[in-house]
């Protein structure tokens, strides 16, 4: 019982509300004694338009229930909370004068900062507008180029025939039910006979070789041009100084009416008629076709273009007779050299050889009115008298073992000619050379160092013949000094040039201007498409001929001999005219 009474007295003493002063009570510490805790209810407003500063407002503190501590501790906590709340409330009262003055001070203090930010924003806006404007201009340029490309699609000259009929496979029929096919075979033979075929040899008229058999009368359009071609107009003197000539070249441009499809297939050679009264160009392709284009004849249904089937293989060389401009000479890989007389519209055979796998005619040059020099694929160069019967050569000069490509005569000494082959061999030979042994190689008058790869073309400068222009397949254009009296030539300039045209493009041949020794042109593989004009003997690039209507590689280029104009032919049969 004594123990129970003692426990009850102790429990009663603990539960009694009377303070016991003798026993010290340990004061409970709170986190508020060390840190002033802000109100947890905080709202963050959005960024104002005028200033980027974020305004943080603290709501009024809600009434909080205090935990039941001893009286002293509750009093101390309440005093601390009241002091903290008074400090916050003084800054939050929106109606107090002190708060308004403080807000004005902060606004005036931030105004300069806001101005600086606003200035930065305006500068960025301007920069953005400039970028957007540049992008817009680029976009408009792309649109304009697309529209210009659409203009390129305008077909001038020869038209492509689109077959609208759909081929239906024949029904399978037994031999008993089949009808005799004699009539069908006869009709097929008639259709094949209507297509023009290149004659094997002998003379033939242009009407027989005209490609458009629906209107044979159009083949007489050359007869209508003869009076203008024979008319001697006033020659336009070209500038003698290279810089003045360059200014004239920089004025050249290409227009929509300066493009026409002249041949059916890839162009291999081109030549201008020397008349300055009528602009007539002849272009030849890989299928043996020859296309004539009267450049300024726009009202014609084919824009002045007519094409003829003359050879069976590519026509690698075409020239107008230097002594009779009304005659046209062509040399083809089919083994024939032909001559067109414009007065009679008759193509006659000048020279021919038996076409084999390794033997064909390649190029020609005209020594005098009755003598031609023809290069052949077997390495021979034939000297031909056009007055004799076709097929007979007056002299054969065995220059190389294989592949004599181009041939060029010296302008001041027509007994000297230069030729090259696909194995990098070049040489200058004499027409008068004779040898009893046909297998013996001819001795060259002037020797060249062998090129690392093949050579596509080698041509004398047209006035003095001092320089030789070589187009090599090792991606170089070379200029040699070939003055008389030298046993070996000197390479004065080697120009790096991309000559890799591949199998689908005609190989490049750099050619001289007919009246200048200091200027030559060549096609280019660079983008945008262009024709390059170089100066000699320095080999500097003087100018790039380009334009909105030039979108292809012009492998074959030719200057007009008397008029400031030149043409470039591509591998789809189109001719591009550049003129001022």
Buried (B, 14 or more C-beta within 10 A) or exposed (E): EEEEEEEEEEEEEEEEEEEEEEEEEEEEEBEEEEEEEEEEEEEEEEEEEEBEEEEEEBEEBEEEEEEEBEEEBEEBBEEBBEEBEEEBEEEEEEEEEEBEEEEEEEEEEBEEEBEEBEEEEEEEEEEEEEEEEEEEEEEEEEEEEEEBEEEBEEEBBBEEEEEEEEEEEEEEEEEEEEEEEEEEEEEEEEEEEEEBEBBEEEBBEBBBBBBBEEEEEBBEBBEEBEEBBBEEEEEEEBBEEBEEBBEEBBEBBBEEBBBBBBBBBBBBBBBBBBBBBBBBBBBBBBBBBBBBBBBEBEEEEBBBBBBBBBBBBBBBBBBBBBEEBBBBBBBBBBBBBBBBBBEEBBBBBBBBBEBEEEBBBBBBBBBEEEBBBBBBBBBBBBBBBBEEEBBEBEBBBBBBEEBBBBBBBBBEEBEBBBBBBBBBBBBBBBBEBEBEEEEEBBEBBBBBBEBEBBBBBBBBBBBEBBBBBBBBBBBBBBBBBBEEEEEEBEBBBBBEBEBEBEEEBBBBBBBBBBBBBBBBBBBBBEEEBBBBBBBBBBBEEBBBBBBBBBBBBBBBBBBBBBBBBBBBBBBEBBBBBBBE
